[in-house]
């Protein structure tokens, strides 16, 4: 008879960002364990709150499914002697499987006969296996772990109780000194300890104790509450999925409420108000239907609606204190000039070996000036870009950024505008931090993009040159994210500048670094490799195959938009049957390239028309290819190389490349080397695993 199984892990409050993944792990690990243990079931459902992770298995079988397994033994030539009697090898094999020689049968495997037996693996009872479920509990991984009391287990938070039932029986196991039982606990303040007797009643039982264990149901309750608030007050609550999910994982019994704050605080920058509400208090900001911020907020209480008015007033008081501080910081900051804050940067250390933030700003400005000239910007844009670079970090010493660190750049834009800076300059101050995440928004203005690249290049080159190379999950300066940002900006803005030239430009700003020549070369190689790895990551994100990525990186990392276009073209042609003759011809050339150092081709040594034709075609194609390559037209460049296909096939059909005559052999190899040089200039096509078409 099938029974339901319930396992609940009771914990001290988990960080909200841990809950979803932990629930997913518990669900998947439970499914895998039951499948691998051959215990059938009808369904598995998972639950989570800040204080618990749980799984309910419906209709679990009372014993494992029995198996009949075929076991392969030694070859028949070993298992039988010349007289057809079973040898000791056969007898030993069958005894080891709990069988006798009478159970042997034979089968051919790849033309050779082997002996086999079939053995039954009788399923154990589920009750006997379930205590091993404790291993699933301890195997859940968290971003950060802790130890407590005398326990050796490292877990996100201390385990306080375990409820584990198979039907109405307790599943006996222990985790971190906590023994499983049939007890669970309701809401920390509103609920009580409860004895569980029927696993299927778990959700309903805890709801009576003010705990909504189904995270989707809890989330929907919050959404419904937000919609009711919008209807009742006539305002708009902007959709914010990350905040909604976080709040859902902060409460066990959600009740939505609406609070307000003094309208005078709306004079503060909107981002300050939103940050105060969202980041500090986990409130939902409120806007009018025209998109203007209103002096209201929506919060979610972890409890029922008892004395909700008191709760609202308490939350209003907390927010009022935060906004009062923000107003004070804002007004105090406005009393000083940009130059005042720039001078302060001279006393803030960026990195011990790389100097102060002031030093960094000067390097960023120098890189920006050079980049602006490379990109041939108009004079006005150049001036705006350089000015943005000069003041890009001025907001770091302000009181507001000290209090709201995630508003760096955003506060800079507001203060720059208030100080009379041009709109383009102020906007670039905010945008130069973009993207703030690997998949974040890129700068929208040329000024912001240039200063962003300059800032990130300075950080990457300086850190790696001083040995601060990311390893594993350790990347304190966010170099991976910054390198990804640089590459995305280069691609999006279609800058035809090589990554190598950008690296060298940034290196020039570090002339004061005490590095030997060999160390500089090593650092440059590490920086180039670092960018290559990030470029590989970006192409893989775009579904470019690994072999195609290897092919386009043959000459190192160059002009990003051109390399991306090459990769996209080769990825498309990789599976194109019409490209097969071209691929075969070009790869055949690459396979023979390098057989000699000869590069001089002499027409007088040609023996056949096919040699002459290939050489003439190559000379024509080379000019067309070079023009396409100069324009960085990836598709056209590959099309020009494809024109060599037919002459190459004819050349190999009518000529022995490795001729006995040394002069003829060297001349043919020299021709192949010339053609291969153009192919390699595009990509190493031999690295691609071309799809076979039959």
Steps between C-alpha positions, in 0.01 A plus 500: 500500500639839402562764766580872499836625623570839656837645595529854641825668602441770760761777505576839638400767245674442166620797293228567243736449207579144618144369521398436138815314402499293820139395437584408141801295615291314756236418238751380238713303744188331638382401152844364413523305826161332453572419136846363574362305796231348271218621725197591292280801582224702334627856562739714705423851624742739672434783747704782648485795738781694670488243786447171320565287193268207440412231248186287473517171306160364402420128476850365561529121465568300815794321341751537220428358157683165466745467214611218274858575400702334227860453608779440248772251590825381335529395137376150421853395404602568861180375662516153337785258456571298185256232612217746547510493878461819705829629632578650842462843339139423408424348840652798680305746287164333567570457871580871527158579354318253728436261210625161379648385171154367411385861465759588235402600147711645219477803272717641225646845566686658208571161344618332820297266723467575872316330787217679681268444795186680610460592862213647694552810713218491749374845598540614860221660697465877462492539879844339516644741241344830608742576790758571229293811414712688751775504238272698268445758772872549559583506128310824430748769398477869595698806382626547857507259793556515874574271791326515837541357848712183494378388157737425212230544235530819295154624403333831411330524840472274807260206472239524778257216427435223248156358430518173303205268442441185294125475526445558872838356602805712580797446266795470739812703414707778651656818358734723702383354829131546414297179491205467269152501653136565408504855638502828309466865599265768378564874461768622739257733682151392398529122474568207730674165496293244308506120481480373142318173440405511133764624249235611248354741760835680541412815301156541657629429851764774482261749340293469818817599686552812283756350264445491121755234403423512127725778370293554185183538707681745731623696200149518355360627831754786486417577135128504577567735792698735278219506242241576768717789622525639146123484463428652841746791472503559124879486469735271308750258652774435240562132433811384681539124478829477698352703788176298493697175516720627781205617709327166438802326654509735799153420634299191594157662524486814281271795558533803271471852643532858369700774671593857417777755553522878497466651153800726562730199455401481134757778444768235542625320187249221417774234512576595860136457601467172311822363649391595851174316450614198299852423614474600865138421587380267221205729426337538159528862375182656361454715192218695341352387172728761339807329648573756772610376842232544767542538879376146567654156539363146516644251746437136592459397862601152618176435685127563497315832493468534878592858607612569145469876554767481769723304263452763228592784735811315614615449142428864416714606793793283385480631143466859618828466691676363192365770272589768754860376496499496120368856487772616738773328295360644177490857632847475653649362177360791301706745706825380339631525144607221267863611539466456877405136456765443232764616744369248753562220249875558545471354850290195415708192412378303198750218543826494690722460192278700264472821698202712595166552330647833386779311322243273343296794371807645331567166329135476392519853357816420302347183355180690419688775314680244281187293440302808398760576233507139375123509458520832310234671710395857433662766719193559717460130578872467572488790747193357673657155520827623649315719752286202603818298553653776714204505740373140466586403861434831676187373678683220686595717804151652530283430803225363278714235330653410834146423622360360172802332341302345213409852382857585396482664159127564532566754775794624292265576208259693725775699670675572169179643354442706812857633468435621145671225302364422154233233475726274289777525762266433792342202326842351420593518871209265575548280194871434545419236765286308250453213472478447875430131437628265230162511326417856605409804295778657291571875476266672256730792414838499327644707786383249760623203297851643454548591867357161600754317284785722626406439864467124458819468297694685768367270772557177306850581376614644834366215712633218282839673464531501880396135531133547592371236259152354564504135602200275553223700663746763626475822298501787753547773238235355265750460217298235316191721496704801390673312218163372380372858509792626289446230237125562485553873454755440223253271322190715552666825395684325214836646593765378259776507758699192596493381859880483490526872419264579790710289738819677389333838541406417859849359566658829398328670793682274745853610420563550872440132581827336603485203261786328319472456123431128536229571757335749264493244220356239736236744622402592144465132408281443807283802414456383140413150618253647750321692226505191275326299771230766539458521122458122490235528770312766302503295179379190683214710638411574137493125421828506303665157499826447693694393189391813311613714793840327493524565126438876519736538796788351299662843457413616848224739602471788254215725388198369689217585253699342216583188702138457603392532136760240395378261769137545398584440133704188572237367740241533225719342231606221737170323437446616141536211250562749216811628678650150524714522179641835617577367846669188364718702261610761755566246776699282257727800439544558874589135556795532261610847607826526689668205325765742381628848584493594133277798423629599153280380214662480157274477194782350298492186717129432439440180305122493462216734408335433836803645680488813287121532545519467879777759523314749278177448696689543827649834388153629406333364813777638721424857387124454544547330836731776625240764403224310682730441796586870519128582506461219756221347294512145636248347261661651189851401614391137541323510164821616331698217658230263375591596140821302547305177551472373143860589397628331818312177423633502142852568627495196728334284232774566242814555707711304744593765756782297652669448162841332481648809339591730793450824305150397387410376850620819668324719246166323550539512879585870479176560307308306765667704776388825335139381478511362855619837631182666371282222640668516841463877494125440502492200736649157556238308306671169581395542863132478406324165519310536175166320496500197275226476237413168343 
